[in-house]
Amino acid sequence: MGEFFSNVARYPTYLISIILGVFASALGPLVKRSANPVTAVSLLAALVSGLITLGFIVRAMVFPTALA
């Protein structure tokens, strides 16, 4: 039974490594493209827009009557 719990305790480490790997794979090409100032500004604008959208979605999920 102790072996089971030690195996389950490793899952957060696996989850963190998978998430970091996905972010590294996604951000790698974007960093290379940001050498051009126009592209860098558009990437920054897309990032800010995505974060604002995510904030609105989370706010609507947590406080569903606040927007009514």
PDB file of N, H, CA, C and O in Angstrom:
ATOM      1  N   MET A   1       0.825  -1.186   0.000  1.00  0.00           N
ATOM      2  CA  MET A   1       0.000   0.000   0.000  1.00  0.00           C
ATOM      3  C   MET A   1       0.877   1.260   0.000  1.00  0.00           C
ATOM      4  O   MET A   1       0.508   2.265  -0.608  1.00  0.00           O
ATOM      5  N   GLY A   2       2.011   1.216   0.663  1.00  0.00           N
ATOM      6  H   GLY A   2       2.311   0.399   1.157  1.00  0.00           H
ATOM      7  CA  GLY A   2       2.922   2.358   0.686  1.00  0.00           C
ATOM      8  C   GLY A   2       3.462   2.672  -0.690  1.00  0.00           C
ATOM      9  O   GLY A   2       3.690   3.835  -1.023  1.00  0.00           O
ATOM     10  N   GLU A   3       3.670   1.631  -1.499  1.00  0.00           N
ATOM     11  H   GLU A   3       3.484   0.686  -1.228  1.00  0.00           H
ATOM     12  CA  GLU A   3       4.158   1.838  -2.856  1.00  0.00           C
ATOM     13  C   GLU A   3       3.106   2.567  -3.702  1.00  0.00           C
ATOM     14  O   GLU A   3       3.448   3.391  -4.550  1.00  0.00           O
ATOM     15  N   PHE A   4       1.847   2.262  -3.470  1.00  0.00           N
ATOM     16  H   PHE A   4       1.569   1.592  -2.782  1.00  0.00           H
ATOM     17  CA  PHE A   4       0.766   2.940  -4.181  1.00  0.00           C
ATOM     18  C   PHE A   4       0.788   4.436  -3.901  1.00  0.00           C
ATOM     19  O   PHE A   4       0.705   5.243  -4.827  1.00  0.00           O
ATOM     20  N   PHE A   5       0.899   4.810  -2.633  1.00  0.00           N
ATOM     21  H   PHE A   5       0.966   4.155  -1.880  1.00  0.00           H
ATOM     22  CA  PHE A   5       0.881   6.222  -2.282  1.00  0.00           C
ATOM     23  C   PHE A   5       2.134   6.948  -2.765  1.00  0.00           C
ATOM     24  O   PHE A   5       2.066   8.123  -3.124  1.00  0.00           O
ATOM     25  N   SER A   6       3.252   6.276  -2.777  1.00  0.00           N
ATOM     26  H   SER A   6       3.307   5.321  -2.486  1.00  0.00           H
ATOM     27  CA  SER A   6       4.458   6.918  -3.300  1.00  0.00           C
ATOM     28  C   SER A   6       4.343   7.125  -4.812  1.00  0.00           C
ATOM     29  O   SER A   6       4.873   8.096  -5.352  1.00  0.00           O
ATOM     30  N   ASN A   7       3.651   6.211  -5.491  1.00  0.00           N
ATOM     31  H   ASN A   7       3.220   5.422  -5.053  1.00  0.00           H
ATOM     32  CA  ASN A   7       3.435   6.372  -6.925  1.00  0.00           C
ATOM     33  C   ASN A   7       2.445   7.505  -7.201  1.00  0.00           C
ATOM     34  O   ASN A   7       2.644   8.291  -8.127  1.00  0.00           O
ATOM     35  N   VAL A   8       1.394   7.588  -6.410  1.00  0.00           N
ATOM     36  H   VAL A   8       1.232   6.949  -5.658  1.00  0.00           H
ATOM     37  CA  VAL A   8       0.404   8.653  -6.581  1.00  0.00           C
ATOM     38  C   VAL A   8       1.033  10.013  -6.268  1.00  0.00           C
ATOM     39  O   VAL A   8       0.668  11.018  -6.878  1.00  0.00           O
ATOM     40  N   ALA A   9       1.958  10.049  -5.339  1.00  0.00           N
ATOM     41  H   ALA A   9       2.255   9.233  -4.843  1.00  0.00           H
ATOM     42  CA  ALA A   9       2.606  11.316  -4.973  1.00  0.00           C
ATOM     43  C   ALA A   9       3.480  11.844  -6.108  1.00  0.00           C
ATOM     44  O   ALA A   9       3.834  13.023  -6.100  1.00  0.00           O
ATOM     45  N   ARG A  10       3.836  11.017  -7.073  1.00  0.00           N
ATOM     46  H   ARG A  10       3.549  10.059  -7.080  1.00  0.00           H
ATOM     47  CA  ARG A  10       4.658  11.467  -8.197  1.00  0.00           C
ATOM     48  C   ARG A  10       3.840  12.156  -9.281  1.00  0.00           C
ATOM     49  O   ARG A  10       4.407  12.856 -10.119  1.00  0.00           O
ATOM     50  N   TYR A  11       2.527  11.976  -9.286  1.00  0.00           N
ATOM     51  H   TYR A  11       2.066  11.407  -8.605  1.00  0.00           H
ATOM     52  CA  TYR A  11       1.698  12.545 -10.342  1.00  0.00           C
ATOM     53  C   TYR A  11       1.789  14.060 -10.441  1.00  0.00           C
ATOM     54  O   TYR A  11       1.818  14.563 -11.564  1.00  0.00           O
ATOM     55  N   PRO A  12       1.836  14.830  -9.357  1.00  0.00           N
ATOM     56  CA  PRO A  12       1.995  16.283  -9.522  1.00  0.00           C
ATOM     57  C   PRO A  12       3.286  16.663 -10.260  1.00  0.00           C
ATOM     58  O   PRO A  12       3.304  17.621 -11.033  1.00  0.00           O
ATOM     59  N   THR A  13       4.343  15.921 -10.022  1.00  0.00           N
ATOM     60  H   THR A  13       4.329  15.142  -9.395  1.00  0.00           H
ATOM     61  CA  THR A  13       5.596  16.186 -10.731  1.00  0.00           C
ATOM     62  C   THR A  13       5.432  15.929 -12.222  1.00  0.00           C
ATOM     63  O   THR A  13       5.918  16.705 -13.044  1.00  0.00           O
ATOM     64  N   TYR A  14       4.753  14.850 -12.573  1.00  0.00           N
ATOM     65  H   TYR A  14       4.358  14.219 -11.905  1.00  0.00           H
ATOM     66  CA  TYR A  14       4.500  14.556 -13.980  1.00  0.00           C
ATOM     67  C   TYR A  14       3.639  15.646 -14.605  1.00  0.00           C
ATOM     68  O   TYR A  14       3.903  16.081 -15.726  1.00  0.00           O
ATOM     69  N   LEU A  15       2.624  16.084 -13.895  1.00  0.00           N
ATOM     70  H   LEU A  15       2.410  15.730 -12.984  1.00  0.00           H
ATOM     71  CA  LEU A  15       1.727  17.110 -14.414  1.00  0.00           C
ATOM     72  C   LEU A  15       2.476  18.415 -14.664  1.00  0.00           C
ATOM     73  O   LEU A  15       2.302  19.044 -15.707  1.00  0.00           O
ATOM     74  N   ILE A  16       3.294  18.815 -13.724  1.00  0.00           N
ATOM     75  H   ILE A  16       3.436  18.304 -12.876  1.00  0.00           H
ATOM     76  CA  ILE A  16       4.059  20.051 -13.883  1.00  0.00           C
ATOM     77  C   ILE A  16       5.024  19.947 -15.051  1.00  0.00           C
ATOM     78  O   ILE A  16       5.168  20.899 -15.818  1.00  0.00           O
ATOM     79  N   SER A  17       5.685  18.813 -15.200  1.00  0.00           N
ATOM     80  H   SER A  17       5.568  18.039 -14.578  1.00  0.00           H
ATOM     81  CA  SER A  17       6.638  18.666 -16.303  1.00  0.00           C
ATOM     82  C   SER A  17       5.929  18.656 -17.652  1.00  0.00           C
ATOM     83  O   SER A  17       6.467  19.174 -18.631  1.00  0.00           O
ATOM     84  N   ILE A  18       4.734  18.074 -17.723  1.00  0.00           N
ATOM     85  H   ILE A  18       4.297  17.653 -16.929  1.00  0.00           H
ATOM     86  CA  ILE A  18       3.985  18.078 -18.982  1.00  0.00           C
ATOM     87  C   ILE A  18       3.535  19.495 -19.322  1.00  0.00           C
ATOM     88  O   ILE A  18       3.641  19.916 -20.475  1.00  0.00           O
ATOM     89  N   ILE A  19       3.036  20.233 -18.339  1.00  0.00           N
ATOM     90  H   ILE A  19       2.950  19.891 -17.403  1.00  0.00           H
ATOM     91  CA  ILE A  19       2.581  21.598 -18.580  1.00  0.00           C
ATOM     92  C   ILE A  19       3.747  22.485 -19.025  1.00  0.00           C
ATOM     93  O   ILE A  19       3.607  23.268 -19.965  1.00  0.00           O
ATOM     94  N   LEU A  20       4.885  22.367 -18.359  1.00  0.00           N
ATOM     95  H   LEU A  20       4.999  21.731 -17.595  1.00  0.00           H
ATOM     96  CA  LEU A  20       6.054  23.163 -18.755  1.00  0.00           C
ATOM     97  C   LEU A  20       6.536  22.792 -20.154  1.00  0.00           C
ATOM     98  O   LEU A  20       6.965  23.662 -20.911  1.00  0.00           O
ATOM     99  N   GLY A  21       6.469  21.521 -20.498  1.00  0.00           N
ATOM    100  H   GLY A  21       6.120  20.814 -19.882  1.00  0.00           H
ATOM    101  CA  GLY A  21       6.860  21.085 -21.838  1.00  0.00           C
ATOM    102  C   GLY A  21       5.949  21.650 -22.913  1.00  0.00           C
ATOM    103  O   GLY A  21       6.413  22.045 -23.982  1.00  0.00           O
ATOM    104  N   VAL A  22       4.647  21.688 -22.631  1.00  0.00           N
ATOM    105  H   VAL A  22       4.270  21.366 -21.762  1.00  0.00           H
ATOM    106  CA  VAL A  22       3.699  22.252 -23.595  1.00  0.00           C
ATOM    107  C   VAL A  22       3.969  23.745 -23.783  1.00  0.00           C
ATOM    108  O   VAL A  22       3.987  24.239 -24.910  1.00  0.00           O
ATOM    109  N   PHE A  23       4.178  24.464 -22.672  1.00  0.00           N
ATOM    110  H   PHE A  23       4.163  24.063 -21.756  1.00  0.00           H
ATOM    111  CA  PHE A  23       4.462  25.896 -22.783  1.00  0.00           C
ATOM    112  C   PHE A  23       5.776  26.143 -23.519  1.00  0.00           C
ATOM    113  O   PHE A  23       5.861  27.066 -24.329  1.00  0.00           O
ATOM    114  N   ALA A  24       6.787  25.347 -23.255  1.00  0.00           N
ATOM    115  H   ALA A  24       6.719  24.598 -22.597  1.00  0.00           H
ATOM    116  CA  ALA A  24       8.069  25.525 -23.938  1.00  0.00           C
ATOM    117  C   ALA A  24       7.935  25.254 -25.430  1.00  0.00           C
ATOM    118  O   ALA A  24       8.532  25.954 -26.247  1.00  0.00           O
ATOM    119  N   SER A  25       7.153  24.242 -25.786  1.00  0.00           N
ATOM    120  H   SER A  25       6.667  23.673 -25.122  1.00  0.00           H
ATOM    121  CA  SER A  25       6.947  23.930 -27.202  1.00  0.00           C
ATOM    122  C   SER A  25       6.133  25.013 -27.908  1.00  0.00           C
ATOM    123  O   SER A  25       6.364  25.302 -29.082  1.00  0.00           O
ATOM    124  N   ALA A  26       5.190  25.603 -27.196  1.00  0.00           N
ATOM    125  H   ALA A  26       5.003  25.368 -26.243  1.00  0.00           H
ATOM    126  CA  ALA A  26       4.349  26.630 -27.813  1.00  0.00           C
ATOM    127  C   ALA A  26       5.062  27.974 -27.889  1.00  0.00           C
ATOM    128  O   ALA A  26       4.902  28.702 -28.869  1.00  0.00           O
ATOM    129  N   LEU A  27       5.840  28.310 -26.881  1.00  0.00           N
ATOM    130  H   LEU A  27       5.971  27.718 -26.085  1.00  0.00           H
ATOM    131  CA  LEU A  27       6.475  29.621 -26.832  1.00  0.00           C
ATOM    132  C   LEU A  27       7.790  29.694 -27.608  1.00  0.00           C
ATOM    133  O   LEU A  27       8.237  30.785 -27.963  1.00  0.00           O
ATOM    134  N   GLY A  28       8.401  28.565 -27.868  1.00  0.00           N
ATOM    135  H   GLY A  28       8.038  27.680 -27.579  1.00  0.00           H
ATOM    136  CA  GLY A  28       9.667  28.558 -28.597  1.00  0.00           C
ATOM    137  C   GLY A  28       9.591  29.235 -29.954  1.00  0.00           C
ATOM    138  O   GLY A  28      10.373  30.148 -30.221  1.00  0.00           O
ATOM    139  N   PRO A  29       8.675  28.820 -30.820  1.00  0.00           N
ATOM    140  CA  PRO A  29       8.570  29.483 -32.128  1.00  0.00           C
ATOM    141  C   PRO A  29       8.145  30.948 -32.027  1.00  0.00           C
ATOM    142  O   PRO A  29       8.544  31.770 -32.852  1.00  0.00           O
ATOM    143  N   LEU A  30       7.336  31.274 -31.016  1.00  0.00           N
ATOM    144  H   LEU A  30       7.012  30.607 -30.346  1.00  0.00           H
ATOM    145  CA  LEU A  30       6.895  32.662 -30.875  1.00  0.00           C
ATOM    146  C   LEU A  30       8.046  33.574 -30.482  1.00  0.00           C
ATOM    147  O   LEU A  30       8.098  34.725 -30.917  1.00  0.00           O
ATOM    148  N   VAL A  31       8.956  33.084 -29.676  1.00  0.00           N
ATOM    149  H   VAL A  31       8.914  32.149 -29.323  1.00  0.00           H
ATOM    150  CA  VAL A  31      10.112  33.890 -29.277  1.00  0.00           C
ATOM    151  C   VAL A  31      11.009  34.161 -30.482  1.00  0.00           C
ATOM    152  O   VAL A  31      11.567  35.250 -30.615  1.00  0.00           O
ATOM    153  N   LYS A  32      11.143  33.166 -31.358  1.00  0.00           N
ATOM    154  H   LYS A  32      10.689  32.281 -31.250  1.00  0.00           H
ATOM    155  CA  LYS A  32      11.967  33.360 -32.552  1.00  0.00           C
ATOM    156  C   LYS A  32      11.354  34.401 -33.481  1.00  0.00           C
ATOM    157  O   LYS A  32      12.079  35.154 -34.131  1.00  0.00           O
ATOM    158  N   ARG A  33      10.027  34.450 -33.550  1.00  0.00           N
ATOM    159  H   ARG A  33       9.438  33.838 -33.022  1.00  0.00           H
ATOM    160  CA  ARG A  33       9.355  35.387 -34.447  1.00  0.00           C
ATOM    161  C   ARG A  33       9.296  36.805 -33.887  1.00  0.00           C
ATOM    162  O   ARG A  33       8.990  37.742 -34.625  1.00  0.00           O
ATOM    163  N   SER A  34       9.580  36.978 -32.616  1.00  0.00           N
ATOM    164  H   SER A  34       9.828  36.217 -32.017  1.00  0.00           H
ATOM    165  CA  SER A  34       9.426  38.298 -32.005  1.00  0.00           C
ATOM    166  C   SER A  34      10.602  39.233 -32.301  1.00  0.00           C
ATOM    167  O   SER A  34      10.677  40.314 -31.717  1.00  0.00           O
ATOM    168  N   ALA A  35      11.501  38.853 -33.174  1.00  0.00           N
ATOM    169  H   ALA A  35      11.440  37.975 -33.648  1.00  0.00           H
ATOM    170  CA  ALA A  35      12.608  39.739 -33.532  1.00  0.00           C
ATOM    171  C   ALA A  35      12.107  40.934 -34.339  1.00  0.00           C
ATOM    172  O   ALA A  35      12.668  42.026 -34.244  1.00  0.00           O
ATOM    173  N   ASN A  36      11.062  40.736 -35.124  1.00  0.00           N
ATOM    174  H   ASN A  36      10.605  39.849 -35.201  1.00  0.00           H
ATOM    175  CA  ASN A  36      10.454  41.819 -35.885  1.00  0.00           C
ATOM    176  C   ASN A  36       9.559  42.621 -34.939  1.00  0.00           C
ATOM    177  O   ASN A  36       8.703  42.026 -34.285  1.00  0.00           O
ATOM    178  N   PRO A  37       9.714  43.941 -34.836  1.00  0.00           N
ATOM    179  CA  PRO A  37       8.915  44.728 -33.889  1.00  0.00           C
ATOM    180  C   PRO A  37       7.416  44.660 -34.140  1.00  0.00           C
ATOM    181  O   PRO A  37       6.633  44.649 -33.190  1.00  0.00           O
ATOM    182  N   VAL A  38       7.003  44.614 -35.405  1.00  0.00           N
ATOM    183  H   VAL A  38       7.639  44.623 -36.177  1.00  0.00           H
ATOM    184  CA  VAL A  38       5.567  44.544 -35.713  1.00  0.00           C
ATOM    185  C   VAL A  38       4.997  43.220 -35.211  1.00  0.00           C
ATOM    186  O   VAL A  38       3.910  43.191 -34.634  1.00  0.00           O
ATOM    187  N   THR A  39       5.711  42.148 -35.424  1.00  0.00           N
ATOM    188  H   THR A  39       6.594  42.172 -35.893  1.00  0.00           H
ATOM    189  CA  THR A  39       5.264  40.841 -34.958  1.00  0.00           C
ATOM    190  C   THR A  39       5.260  40.786 -33.442  1.00  0.00           C
ATOM    191  O   THR A  39       4.355  40.198 -32.848  1.00  0.00           O
ATOM    192  N   ALA A  40       6.245  41.382 -32.811  1.00  0.00           N
ATOM    193  H   ALA A  40       6.980  41.859 -33.293  1.00  0.00           H
ATOM    194  CA  ALA A  40       6.308  41.378 -31.353  1.00  0.00           C
ATOM    195  C   ALA A  40       5.120  42.120 -30.751  1.00  0.00           C
ATOM    196  O   ALA A  40       4.543  41.670 -29.761  1.00  0.00           O
ATOM    197  N   VAL A  41       4.757  43.248 -31.338  1.00  0.00           N
ATOM    198  H   VAL A  41       5.227  43.614 -32.142  1.00  0.00           H
ATOM    199  CA  VAL A  41       3.610  44.011 -30.839  1.00  0.00           C
ATOM    200  C   VAL A  41       2.325  43.226 -31.041  1.00  0.00           C
ATOM    201  O   VAL A  41       1.465  43.210 -30.160  1.00  0.00           O
ATOM    202  N   SER A  42       2.182  42.577 -32.185  1.00  0.00           N
ATOM    203  H   SER A  42       2.881  42.590 -32.901  1.00  0.00           H
ATOM    204  CA  SER A  42       0.968  41.806 -32.430  1.00  0.00           C
ATOM    205  C   SER A  42       0.888  40.588 -31.507  1.00  0.00           C
ATOM    206  O   SER A  42      -0.198  40.233 -31.048  1.00  0.00           O
ATOM    207  N   LEU A  43       2.012  39.953 -31.233  1.00  0.00           N
ATOM    208  H   LEU A  43       2.895  40.241 -31.605  1.00  0.00           H
ATOM    209  CA  LEU A  43       2.010  38.832 -30.295  1.00  0.00           C
ATOM    210  C   LEU A  43       1.656  39.299 -28.886  1.00  0.00           C
ATOM    211  O   LEU A  43       0.922  38.617 -28.170  1.00  0.00           O
ATOM    212  N   LEU A  44       2.168  40.446 -28.493  1.00  0.00           N
ATOM    213  H   LEU A  44       2.764  41.000 -29.074  1.00  0.00           H
ATOM    214  CA  LEU A  44       1.845  40.997 -27.184  1.00  0.00           C
ATOM    215  C   LEU A  44       0.365  41.353 -27.092  1.00  0.00           C
ATOM    216  O   LEU A  44      -0.279  41.096 -26.075  1.00  0.00           O
ATOM    217  N   ALA A  45      -0.169  41.943 -28.153  1.00  0.00           N
ATOM    218  H   ALA A  45       0.354  42.151 -28.980  1.00  0.00           H
ATOM    219  CA  ALA A  45      -1.591  42.291 -28.179  1.00  0.00           C
ATOM    220  C   ALA A  45      -2.457  41.035 -28.111  1.00  0.00           C
ATOM    221  O   ALA A  45      -3.479  41.027 -27.424  1.00  0.00           O
ATOM    222  N   ALA A  46      -2.060  39.972 -28.815  1.00  0.00           N
ATOM    223  H   ALA A  46      -1.230  39.978 -29.373  1.00  0.00           H
ATOM    224  CA  ALA A  46      -2.810  38.720 -28.770  1.00  0.00           C
ATOM    225  C   ALA A  46      -2.754  38.102 -27.378  1.00  0.00           C
ATOM    226  O   ALA A  46      -3.748  37.545 -26.912  1.00  0.00           O
ATOM    227  N   LEU A  47      -1.623  38.190 -26.717  1.00  0.00           N
ATOM    228  H   LEU A  47      -0.815  38.643 -27.095  1.00  0.00           H
ATOM    229  CA  LEU A  47      -1.488  37.652 -25.366  1.00  0.00           C
ATOM    230  C   LEU A  47      -2.371  38.418 -24.387  1.00  0.00           C
ATOM    231  O   LEU A  47      -3.067  37.812 -23.572  1.00  0.00           O
ATOM    232  N   VAL A  48      -2.346  39.738 -24.464  1.00  0.00           N
ATOM    233  H   VAL A  48      -1.781  40.230 -25.127  1.00  0.00           H
ATOM    234  CA  VAL A  48      -3.177  40.556 -23.571  1.00  0.00           C
ATOM    235  C   VAL A  48      -4.653  40.290 -23.845  1.00  0.00           C
ATOM    236  O   VAL A  48      -5.441  40.148 -22.910  1.00  0.00           O
ATOM    237  N   SER A  49      -5.029  40.222 -25.110  1.00  0.00           N
ATOM    238  H   SER A  49      -4.389  40.337 -25.870  1.00  0.00           H
ATOM    239  CA  SER A  49      -6.414  39.949 -25.467  1.00  0.00           C
ATOM    240  C   SER A  49      -6.862  38.582 -24.944  1.00  0.00           C
ATOM    241  O   SER A  49      -7.979  38.445 -24.443  1.00  0.00           O
ATOM    242  N   GLY A  50      -6.007  37.586 -25.059  1.00  0.00           N
ATOM    243  H   GLY A  50      -5.100  37.698 -25.465  1.00  0.00           H
ATOM    244  CA  GLY A  50      -6.342  36.257 -24.548  1.00  0.00           C
ATOM    245  C   GLY A  50      -6.500  36.242 -23.035  1.00  0.00           C
ATOM    246  O   GLY A  50      -7.397  35.584 -22.510  1.00  0.00           O
ATOM    247  N   LEU A  51      -5.629  36.966 -22.332  1.00  0.00           N
ATOM    248  H   LEU A  51      -4.900  37.500 -22.759  1.00  0.00           H
ATOM    249  CA  LEU A  51      -5.736  37.018 -20.871  1.00  0.00           C
ATOM    250  C   LEU A  51      -7.000  37.742 -20.426  1.00  0.00           C
ATOM    251  O   LEU A  51      -7.641  37.331 -19.460  1.00  0.00           O
ATOM    252  N   ILE A  52      -7.364  38.817 -21.122  1.00  0.00           N
ATOM    253  H   ILE A  52      -6.843  39.152 -21.907  1.00  0.00           H
ATOM    254  CA  ILE A  52      -8.596  39.535 -20.791  1.00  0.00           C
ATOM    255  C   ILE A  52      -9.806  38.640 -21.044  1.00  0.00           C
ATOM    256  O   ILE A  52     -10.727  38.595 -20.229  1.00  0.00           O
ATOM    257  N   THR A  53      -9.808  37.930 -22.168  1.00  0.00           N
ATOM    258  H   THR A  53      -9.060  37.966 -22.831  1.00  0.00           H
ATOM    259  CA  THR A  53     -10.910  37.015 -22.475  1.00  0.00           C
ATOM    260  C   THR A  53     -11.010  35.919 -21.428  1.00  0.00           C
ATOM    261  O   THR A  53     -12.106  35.595 -20.970  1.00  0.00           O
ATOM    262  N   LEU A  54      -9.889  35.353 -21.049  1.00  0.00           N
ATOM    263  H   LEU A  54      -8.998  35.616 -21.420  1.00  0.00           H
ATOM    264  CA  LEU A  54      -9.890  34.327 -20.013  1.00  0.00           C
ATOM    265  C   LEU A  54     -10.406  34.878 -18.691  1.00  0.00           C
ATOM    266  O   LEU A  54     -11.129  34.189 -17.971  1.00  0.00           O
ATOM    267  N   GLY A  55     -10.043  36.102 -18.372  1.00  0.00           N
ATOM    268  H   GLY A  55      -9.456  36.661 -18.957  1.00  0.00           H
ATOM    269  CA  GLY A  55     -10.538  36.730 -17.156  1.00  0.00           C
ATOM    270  C   GLY A  55     -12.047  36.901 -17.174  1.00  0.00           C
ATOM    271  O   GLY A  55     -12.715  36.650 -16.171  1.00  0.00           O
ATOM    272  N   PHE A  56     -12.592  37.331 -18.323  1.00  0.00           N
ATOM    273  H   PHE A  56     -12.049  37.535 -19.138  1.00  0.00           H
ATOM    274  CA  PHE A  56     -14.041  37.467 -18.429  1.00  0.00           C
ATOM    275  C   PHE A  56     -14.747  36.125 -18.298  1.00  0.00           C
ATOM    276  O   PHE A  56     -15.797  36.031 -17.663  1.00  0.00           O
ATOM    277  N   ILE A  57     -14.179  35.098 -18.893  1.00  0.00           N
ATOM    278  H   ILE A  57     -13.326  35.174 -19.409  1.00  0.00           H
ATOM    279  CA  ILE A  57     -14.792  33.771 -18.822  1.00  0.00           C
ATOM    280  C   ILE A  57     -14.790  33.257 -17.387  1.00  0.00           C
ATOM    281  O   ILE A  57     -15.801  32.745 -16.907  1.00  0.00           O
ATOM    282  N   VAL A  58     -13.663  33.391 -16.707  1.00  0.00           N
ATOM    283  H   VAL A  58     -12.842  33.807 -17.098  1.00  0.00           H
ATOM    284  CA  VAL A  58     -13.578  32.918 -15.324  1.00  0.00           C
ATOM    285  C   VAL A  58     -14.517  33.725 -14.425  1.00  0.00           C
ATOM    286  O   VAL A  58     -15.172  33.161 -13.548  1.00  0.00           O
ATOM    287  N   ARG A  59     -14.584  35.035 -14.637  1.00  0.00           N
ATOM    288  H   ARG A  59     -14.052  35.493 -15.349  1.00  0.00           H
ATOM    289  CA  ARG A  59     -15.484  35.868 -13.840  1.00  0.00           C
ATOM    290  C   ARG A  59     -16.935  35.460 -14.059  1.00  0.00           C
ATOM    291  O   ARG A  59     -17.712  35.422 -13.106  1.00  0.00           O
ATOM    292  N   ALA A  60     -17.313  35.154 -15.301  1.00  0.00           N
ATOM    293  H   ALA A  60     -16.681  35.185 -16.075  1.00  0.00           H
ATOM    294  CA  ALA A  60     -18.678  34.732 -15.588  1.00  0.00           C
ATOM    295  C   ALA A  60     -18.979  33.362 -14.978  1.00  0.00           C
ATOM    296  O   ALA A  60     -20.118  33.087 -14.600  1.00  0.00           O
ATOM    297  N   MET A  61     -17.964  32.507 -14.884  1.00  0.00           N
ATOM    298  H   MET A  61     -17.039  32.730 -15.192  1.00  0.00           H
ATOM    299  CA  MET A  61     -18.171  31.188 -14.282  1.00  0.00           C
ATOM    300  C   MET A  61     -18.287  31.287 -12.766  1.00  0.00           C
ATOM    301  O   MET A  61     -19.087  30.571 -12.164  1.00  0.00           O
ATOM    302  N   VAL A  62     -17.508  32.157 -12.143  1.00  0.00           N
ATOM    303  H   VAL A  62     -16.858  32.739 -12.633  1.00  0.00           H
ATOM    304  CA  VAL A  62     -17.499  32.253 -10.687  1.00  0.00           C
ATOM    305  C   VAL A  62     -18.663  33.097 -10.184  1.00  0.00           C
ATOM    306  O   VAL A  62     -19.301  32.752  -9.190  1.00  0.00           O
ATOM    307  N   PHE A  63     -18.937  34.196 -10.866  1.00  0.00           N
ATOM    308  H   PHE A  63     -18.418  34.477 -11.674  1.00  0.00           H
ATOM    309  CA  PHE A  63     -20.011  35.115 -10.452  1.00  0.00           C
ATOM    310  C   PHE A  63     -21.030  35.207 -11.588  1.00  0.00           C
ATOM    311  O   PHE A  63     -21.034  36.203 -12.313  1.00  0.00           O
ATOM    312  N   PRO A  64     -21.883  34.217 -11.767  1.00  0.00           N
ATOM    313  CA  PRO A  64     -22.779  34.227 -12.941  1.00  0.00           C
ATOM    314  C   PRO A  64     -23.808  35.346 -12.923  1.00  0.00           C
ATOM    315  O   PRO A  64     -24.274  35.745 -13.990  1.00  0.00           O
ATOM    316  N   THR A  65     -24.189  35.874 -11.756  1.00  0.00           N
ATOM    317  H   THR A  65     -23.811  35.550 -10.889  1.00  0.00           H
ATOM    318  CA  THR A  65     -25.205  36.923 -11.713  1.00  0.00           C
ATOM    319  C   THR A  65     -24.595  38.324 -11.769  1.00  0.00           C
ATOM    320  O   THR A  65     -25.339  39.301 -11.854  1.00  0.00           O
ATOM    321  N   ALA A  66     -23.293  38.452 -11.726  1.00  0.00           N
ATOM    322  H   ALA A  66     -22.689  37.659 -11.657  1.00  0.00           H
ATOM    323  CA  ALA A  66     -22.650  39.772 -11.705  1.00  0.00           C
ATOM    324  C   ALA A  66     -22.797  40.473 -13.042  1.00  0.00           C
ATOM    325  O   ALA A  66     -22.812  41.703 -13.085  1.00  0.00           O
ATOM    326  N   LEU A  67     -22.906  39.731 -14.130  1.00  0.00           N
ATOM    327  H   LEU A  67     -22.894  38.732 -14.094  1.00  0.00           H
ATOM    328  CA  LEU A  67     -22.978  40.346 -15.445  1.00  0.00           C
ATOM    329  C   LEU A  67     -24.412  40.589 -15.901  1.00  0.00           C
ATOM    330  O   LEU A  67     -24.623  41.191 -16.954  1.00  0.00           O
ATOM    331  N   ALA A  68     -25.386  40.143 -15.148  1.00  0.00           N
ATOM    332  H   ALA A  68     -25.215  39.654 -14.292  1.00  0.00           H
ATOM    333  CA  ALA A  68     -26.792  40.284 -15.556  1.00  0.00           C
ATOM    334  C   ALA A  68     -27.342  41.652 -15.235  1.00  0.00           C
ATOM    335  O   ALA A  68     -28.508  41.930 -15.515  1.00  0.00           O
TER     336      ALA A  68
END
